[in-house]
Amino acid sequence: MIQIGVIGTGESRKESDRLAFEVGAAIARAGALLCCGGLAGVMAAAARGARAEKGLSLGLLPGPDRAAANPYIDVVVPTDMGHARNALVVRAADALIAVGGGYGTLSEIALALKMGKPVVGLNTWQIEGVHEETTPSEAVGAALARIQKP
């Protein structure tokens, strides 16, 4: 199963949450697994979108408490690694979609590019190697198109 990571701010913001919900729904419709950090903001909105389309989501939490996951995460992995869990989110994904975001998102983008993972952006950091799209469906399509097939 293809695994698409969705990264972005952990704070709820109207526009980012709207985009993330639509990204999560599109990932589910594509039959892919949504991977994220499992908390609030973009992560919760994307997982909620996947759930709305009967998709599956994986949340890699920074702390040790499984109960800290947002209620839309299907598979919860409490890493107890703090921000270092960002590397696990990136490693688990075949491609990543960055929706908005702050420095945590920037770190995940950098890790993904360093690992050779495709990164698609929606209103996120303007960085060489990040393919910017304007709509959630275009972002998911671009991520799927950039995944290396064995």
C-alpha positions as CSV (number, residue, x, y, z in Angstrom):
1,M,0.0,0.0,0.0
2,I,1.3,3.5,-0.9
3,Q,1.9,5.7,2.2
4,I,1.6,9.5,1.8
5,G,2.8,11.7,4.7
6,V,0.9,14.9,5.5
7,I,2.9,17.4,7.4
8,G,2.0,20.9,8.7
9,T,1.3,23.0,11.7
10,G,0.0,21.4,14.9
11,E,-2.1,24.5,15.5
12,S,-5.6,24.6,14.1
13,R,-5.8,27.3,11.3
14,K,-8.9,27.6,9.2
15,E,-7.3,27.6,5.7
16,S,-4.6,25.0,6.5
17,D,-7.2,22.7,8.1
18,R,-9.5,23.0,5.1
19,L,-6.7,22.1,2.7
20,A,-5.5,19.2,4.9
21,F,-9.0,17.8,5.2
22,E,-9.3,17.7,1.4
23,V,-5.8,16.2,1.1
24,G,-6.6,13.5,3.5
25,A,-9.8,12.7,1.7
26,A,-8.0,12.5,-1.7
27,I,-5.4,10.2,-0.2
28,A,-8.1,7.9,1.0
29,R,-9.9,8.0,-2.4
30,A,-6.5,7.0,-4.0
31,G,-6.4,3.9,-1.8
32,A,-3.2,5.1,0.0
33,L,-2.4,5.2,3.8
34,L,-2.1,8.6,5.4
35,C,0.9,9.0,7.7
36,C,1.3,12.0,10.0
37,G,2.4,13.1,13.5
38,G,-1.0,12.1,14.9
39,L,-1.7,15.3,16.9
40,A,-3.8,18.4,16.2
41,G,-4.0,21.0,13.4
42,V,-3.1,19.8,9.9
43,M,-2.6,16.3,11.3
44,A,-6.1,16.0,12.7
45,A,-7.7,17.7,9.7
46,A,-6.0,15.3,7.3
47,A,-6.9,12.2,9.3
48,R,-10.5,13.5,9.6
49,G,-10.6,13.8,5.8
50,A,-9.2,10.3,5.4
51,R,-11.7,8.9,7.8
52,A,-14.6,10.7,6.0
53,E,-13.6,8.7,2.9
54,K,-13.2,5.4,4.8
55,G,-9.4,5.6,4.5
56,L,-6.7,4.6,7.0
57,S,-4.3,6.8,9.0
58,L,-1.1,6.2,10.9
59,G,-0.1,8.6,13.6
60,L,3.5,8.6,14.9
61,L,3.3,10.6,18.2
62,P,6.1,12.5,19.7
63,G,5.3,11.4,23.3
64,P,4.7,8.1,25.1
65,D,0.9,8.4,25.6
66,R,-1.3,6.7,23.0
67,A,-4.2,8.7,24.3
68,A,-2.6,12.0,23.0
69,A,-3.5,11.0,19.4
70,N,-6.3,12.9,17.7
71,P,-9.5,10.9,17.5
72,Y,-9.2,10.3,13.7
73,I,-6.0,8.3,13.8
74,D,-6.5,4.6,13.2
75,V,-3.1,3.2,14.1
76,V,-1.3,5.1,16.9
77,V,2.5,4.7,17.5
78,P,3.7,6.5,20.6
79,T,7.4,7.0,19.9
80,D,8.5,9.0,23.0
81,M,11.1,10.7,20.7
82,G,9.9,14.3,20.7
83,H,10.7,16.2,17.5
84,A,13.0,13.3,16.4
85,R,9.8,11.5,15.5
86,N,9.7,13.7,12.4
87,A,12.3,11.5,10.9
88,L,10.0,8.5,11.4
89,V,7.1,10.3,9.7
90,V,9.3,11.0,6.7
91,R,10.8,7.5,6.6
92,A,7.4,5.9,6.7
93,A,6.1,7.9,3.8
94,D,6.6,7.2,0.1
95,A,6.0,10.9,-0.6
96,L,5.0,13.9,1.6
97,I,2.5,16.8,1.2
98,A,3.3,19.9,3.3
99,V,0.3,22.0,4.1
100,G,1.4,25.4,5.6
101,G,3.6,24.8,8.6
102,G,6.3,26.2,10.8
103,Y,9.7,25.1,11.8
104,G,8.7,21.5,12.5
105,T,7.3,21.2,9.0
106,L,10.5,22.8,7.7
107,S,12.5,20.1,9.4
108,E,10.3,17.3,7.9
109,I,10.7,18.9,4.4
110,A,14.5,19.0,4.9
111,L,14.6,15.4,6.1
112,A,12.5,14.2,3.2
113,L,14.6,16.0,0.6
114,K,17.8,14.6,2.2
115,M,16.2,11.1,2.1
116,G,15.2,11.6,-1.6
117,K,11.5,11.6,-0.8
118,P,9.2,13.6,-3.1
119,V,7.7,16.7,-1.4
120,V,4.6,18.5,-2.6
121,G,3.6,21.8,-1.0
122,L,0.3,23.6,-0.5
123,N,0.9,27.2,0.9
124,T,4.2,26.0,2.6
125,W,7.9,26.9,2.6
126,Q,9.3,27.9,-0.8
127,I,12.3,25.6,-1.0
128,E,14.1,24.2,-4.0
129,G,12.9,20.6,-4.4
130,V,9.4,21.2,-3.1
131,H,6.9,21.0,-5.9
132,E,4.1,23.5,-5.2
133,E,0.5,22.8,-6.2
134,T,-2.6,25.0,-5.8
135,T,-5.3,22.4,-4.9
136,P,-5.4,19.4,-2.6
137,S,-6.4,17.0,-5.5
138,E,-3.5,18.3,-7.6
139,A,-1.1,17.9,-4.6
140,V,-2.1,14.3,-4.1
141,G,-1.9,13.6,-7.8
142,A,1.6,15.1,-7.9
143,A,2.7,13.1,-4.9
144,L,1.5,9.9,-6.4
145,A,3.1,10.7,-9.7
146,R,6.5,11.3,-8.0
147,I,6.7,8.0,-6.1
148,Q,9.4,5.7,-7.4
149,K,8.0,2.4,-8.6
150,P,10.2,-0.7,-7.9
